Amino acid sequence: MAEIRWTEEALRRLQDIYNYIAEDNPVIAHKVIKEIYDRAQILHRFPQIGHTYRCESDGEIRILLYGHYRIAYLLKPTGAVDILGVFHGSLDIDRYLP
């Protein structure tokens, strides 16, 4: 099973998503964040499930979809997974990924 680590940036983005949705409905905000987190848990067993976004020297940046959101993660050669961020589909992801 792959180890999953959430970067500080990814956690900040989850908080931003929560705050935005919670302005209208805190219950739904909690549900969305939980479902994004739950979706990412599939990476424990299937770390290559996301499509390859680009290859870097330290691994492959891949994208896992959940609804209108893209979960960007780095799949390292060791098999470990670093969640880089969670982005709404309308955002230009290139502006935010390293």
Backbone bond lengths (Angstrom), bond angles and torsions (degrees), N, CA, C in turn:
res aa  C-N    CA-C-N  psi(-1)  N-CA   C-N-CA  omega(-1)  CA-C   N-CA-C  phi
1 M - - - 1.457 - - 1.526 109.41 -
2 A 1.316 115.02 136.89 1.457 120.73 -179.88 1.525 110.44 -76.75
3 E 1.308 115.33 141.31 1.461 121.06 173.25 1.527 108.00 -80.74
4 I 1.330 116.43 134.37 1.465 121.82 179.10 1.525 108.41 -111.86
5 R 1.329 115.27 127.15 1.463 120.84 175.83 1.524 108.03 -122.98
6 W 1.330 115.81 134.33 1.462 121.99 177.21 1.525 107.75 -96.39
7 T 1.329 117.22 124.42 1.459 120.80 177.75 1.523 109.53 -73.18
8 E 1.331 115.20 162.59 1.473 120.23 176.10 1.525 110.15 -57.44
9 E 1.327 116.51 -41.45 1.468 121.20 179.80 1.532 110.81 -60.64
10 A 1.320 116.91 -44.13 1.464 120.67 179.98 1.532 110.48 -62.76
11 L 1.319 116.78 -42.43 1.464 120.13 178.84 1.527 111.49 -65.60
12 R 1.337 116.96 -37.75 1.465 120.49 175.92 1.523 110.92 -62.54
13 R 1.316 116.00 -41.85 1.466 120.30 -179.78 1.528 111.17 -65.19
14 L 1.331 116.94 -40.13 1.472 119.76 175.84 1.527 110.24 -60.92
15 Q 1.319 116.63 -42.38 1.465 120.62 178.87 1.522 110.69 -63.12
16 D 1.336 116.81 -41.15 1.471 120.59 177.91 1.531 111.41 -62.51
17 I 1.330 116.05 -42.04 1.461 120.49 178.30 1.527 109.35 -62.60
18 Y 1.326 115.80 -46.59 1.460 120.07 178.70 1.534 110.88 -57.45
19 N 1.335 115.99 -50.36 1.471 120.28 -177.39 1.522 111.49 -59.16
20 Y 1.314 116.98 -41.85 1.461 121.10 -178.63 1.531 110.95 -63.43
21 I 1.318 116.42 -48.41 1.466 120.39 -178.09 1.525 110.67 -70.42
22 A 1.339 116.43 -37.26 1.471 121.30 -176.71 1.524 112.92 -65.34
23 E 1.324 117.57 -20.85 1.457 119.26 176.18 1.524 110.57 -57.82
24 D 1.330 116.09 -33.53 1.458 120.64 178.64 1.519 112.98 -99.37
25 N 1.362 116.19 -36.72 1.454 118.37 -174.01 1.531 110.56 -157.91
26 P 1.335 118.40 96.76 1.463 121.58 -178.95 1.531 113.99 -61.01
27 V 1.318 116.90 -32.62 1.466 120.01 179.77 1.528 110.49 -65.41
28 I 1.314 116.29 -45.67 1.468 120.78 178.24 1.526 110.12 -66.29
29 A 1.323 117.56 -38.02 1.471 121.32 178.84 1.525 109.96 -58.49
30 H 1.323 116.46 -46.49 1.466 120.68 178.27 1.528 110.59 -61.02
31 K 1.312 116.84 -42.88 1.469 122.18 -179.27 1.531 110.61 -62.23
32 V 1.310 117.66 -45.30 1.471 121.52 -178.88 1.526 110.56 -62.71
33 I 1.328 117.46 -46.01 1.467 121.02 -179.38 1.520 110.42 -63.39
34 K 1.319 116.80 -42.19 1.464 119.89 178.17 1.520 110.89 -62.46
35 E 1.306 117.51 -41.74 1.464 120.71 -179.31 1.529 111.93 -68.93
36 I 1.328 117.93 -35.66 1.467 120.27 175.05 1.534 108.84 -63.38
37 Y 1.332 115.93 -48.01 1.463 120.31 178.65 1.529 110.94 -59.13
38 D 1.324 116.47 -46.31 1.466 120.60 179.85 1.520 111.39 -61.48
39 R 1.320 117.28 -39.93 1.471 121.26 179.04 1.528 110.21 -61.16
40 A 1.326 116.86 -40.79 1.468 120.86 -179.19 1.527 112.02 -66.20
41 Q 1.319 117.45 -22.23 1.464 120.04 -178.15 1.530 112.87 -66.28
42 I 1.320 117.54 -18.88 1.463 120.53 176.98 1.525 110.48 -62.40
43 L 1.329 116.46 -22.17 1.462 120.70 -179.08 1.523 112.53 -67.85
44 H 1.327 118.17 -19.95 1.460 120.76 174.31 1.532 109.87 -56.26
45 R 1.302 115.35 -47.19 1.474 120.46 -175.28 1.513 113.32 -95.04
46 F 1.332 116.99 -29.48 1.464 121.00 -175.35 1.532 110.18 -131.68
47 P 1.319 118.34 69.92 1.465 120.30 -174.90 1.527 114.33 -65.64
48 Q 1.309 118.32 -17.59 1.462 120.79 -179.88 1.526 113.28 -96.38
49 I 1.329 117.50 11.60 1.463 120.76 -174.91 1.532 113.05 -67.02
50 G 1.320 117.46 -32.12 1.457 120.35 179.97 1.518 111.18 -73.11
51 H 1.344 115.76 156.91 1.464 116.93 178.73 1.533 109.71 -80.88
52 T 1.311 114.78 147.50 1.459 120.47 -178.62 1.520 109.71 -70.52
53 Y 1.321 115.57 124.25 1.460 121.87 179.03 1.525 109.75 -91.27
54 R 1.329 114.79 -48.45 1.463 119.92 173.24 1.527 109.12 -166.61
55 C 1.324 114.71 159.12 1.464 121.31 179.37 1.522 109.22 -100.21
56 E 1.312 115.69 137.20 1.457 123.21 178.76 1.521 108.04 -123.46
57 S 1.312 117.37 169.77 1.462 120.77 -179.95 1.528 111.91 -65.46
58 D 1.339 117.39 -27.28 1.464 120.43 -179.00 1.528 113.69 -100.38
59 G 1.330 117.57 11.28 1.462 121.24 176.23 1.516 111.96 141.62
60 E 1.323 114.85 -167.13 1.463 121.54 -179.56 1.521 110.08 -104.86
61 I 1.314 116.10 131.73 1.455 119.69 170.51 1.521 105.94 -86.77
62 R 1.322 115.07 124.76 1.456 121.73 -178.00 1.512 109.50 -123.89
63 I 1.326 115.40 160.72 1.466 121.79 -178.54 1.531 108.65 -124.29
64 L 1.321 114.84 127.22 1.456 122.55 174.59 1.527 106.75 -112.62
65 L 1.308 116.52 130.03 1.466 120.55 -176.70 1.518 111.90 -92.33
66 Y 1.333 114.25 143.81 1.458 122.19 169.02 1.517 106.49 -144.17
67 G 1.308 117.33 108.10 1.462 121.06 -179.76 1.518 110.92 55.13
68 H 1.332 116.06 -125.24 1.463 121.41 179.91 1.526 112.24 -87.30
69 Y 1.318 117.27 5.49 1.458 121.48 -174.70 1.529 111.73 -110.04
70 R 1.335 113.62 150.54 1.460 121.22 174.90 1.525 107.49 -117.40
71 I 1.308 115.36 124.59 1.461 121.86 177.21 1.526 105.97 -96.72
72 A 1.332 116.32 110.18 1.459 121.06 -178.93 1.524 108.27 -93.15
73 Y 1.327 115.80 132.16 1.456 119.11 179.80 1.520 111.31 -142.77
74 L 1.325 114.35 155.24 1.451 121.95 177.45 1.515 107.60 -102.72
75 L 1.313 116.27 118.87 1.457 121.83 175.11 1.520 106.63 -95.21
76 K 1.313 115.70 109.74 1.457 121.53 -176.77 1.525 110.57 -81.33
77 P 1.323 117.30 157.38 1.473 120.22 178.31 1.529 112.90 -57.67
78 T 1.319 117.49 -25.10 1.464 121.53 178.74 1.528 111.85 -74.93
79 G 1.342 116.82 -12.64 1.456 121.71 -176.54 1.516 113.06 97.77
80 A 1.340 117.06 -9.05 1.469 120.63 177.57 1.527 109.51 -69.68
81 V 1.322 115.17 153.26 1.468 122.16 -178.41 1.527 109.15 -122.46
82 D 1.325 116.01 126.61 1.461 121.59 172.82 1.529 107.72 -111.03
83 I 1.325 116.74 117.53 1.463 120.16 175.94 1.528 106.74 -75.84
84 L 1.328 116.28 119.18 1.458 121.85 -175.85 1.522 112.81 -88.70
85 G 1.319 116.31 -31.96 1.451 119.45 -178.98 1.505 111.65 176.35
86 V 1.315 115.78 165.65 1.460 123.54 175.61 1.517 105.53 -123.68
87 F 1.331 115.95 123.80 1.456 121.34 -171.63 1.516 110.98 -127.22
88 H 1.310 115.75 136.85 1.458 119.69 172.65 1.517 107.83 -65.70
89 G 1.311 117.16 146.30 1.459 122.47 -177.12 1.510 114.34 -59.90
90 S 1.319 118.05 -21.46 1.468 120.59 -178.86 1.531 112.65 -81.54
91 L 1.318 117.63 -11.96 1.464 120.67 -178.61 1.523 111.36 -81.48
92 D 1.321 115.98 147.32 1.459 122.33 173.09 1.525 107.05 -79.90
93 I 1.308 116.06 98.75 1.462 122.04 -172.96 1.529 112.42 -61.34
94 D 1.330 118.15 -27.94 1.463 120.84 179.93 1.525 112.15 -61.56
95 R 1.311 117.66 -27.34 1.466 120.77 179.47 1.520 112.25 -71.05
96 Y 1.329 117.76 -18.36 1.456 120.91 -172.08 1.522 114.90 -112.72
97 L 1.310 117.30 -21.02 1.462 119.64 -179.24 1.523 110.22 -86.42
98 P 1.331 116.38 145.02 1.476 120.15 -178.94 1.516 112.00 -64.17
